[in-house]
Amino acid sequence: MSPRDHRPRITGGKWKGRILQGGVPGNIRPTSSRVREAIGSILSSRLVDSHVLDLFGGAGTVSLEAMSRGAAFVVTIEKNRHAQNAIRKSIDGLDDPEKFSLIRGDALGFLRKGPTADADRFDIIFADPPYQSDLYQKALELVARKGWLRDNGVVMVEHATRIPMSQPPPGLAINGTHRYGDTCLVIYEATSEGT
């Protein structure tokens, strides 16, 4: 499937209905519009003026939804070159590109570095790694151990409902679980155990 065959629309906020011009490269599984709407609903008040980190950015659909719904700044990490090009093309077609940063590289490598200042921490971290991988668990461990969340921040993980999630690492606790067909969203919040 070429990027032109599947160009998702933004589901909410100031850009609602706009088509993502970069499309979705054939080897990328984007977050469905139904799940993106749910993410927007679940995180609605948290998104406004937030700093968002989208690990495993894919086609950038979640990042662009966050920007459309009022995030102050969004950082997306993606290592796939075709996905990076799709994200860049979609961002270039929208207002406020200065509120967005694309890091071309490995999400776990980024997390291992840890924040260098409090301003480098995030209010919302979204992780949607390939479903068959254990990358979500590694990402959660690094988020907790390196202190990537701001006070009252949350991590949201998207995964297949058929794949059981392991226990949260020390420093994170499950705050909610939402199922949408074959997709599950799990929300984690920081605990005092990780500090």
WOKA-V289277 format. One record per helix or strand. SS is the DSSP state (a for helix, b for strand). FROM is the first residue (numbers start at 1). TO is the last residue. Records with the same first field share a line. If there is no record, write none. Layout:
SS = FROM-TO + FROM-TO
//
This chain:
a = 3-5 + 33-42 + 44-47 + 61-68 + 81-92 + 97-99 + 107-113 + 118-120 + 135-146 + 192-194
b = 9-9 + 19-19 + 51-55 + 73-78 + 100-104 + 122-127 + 149-160 + 172-180 + 183-190
//
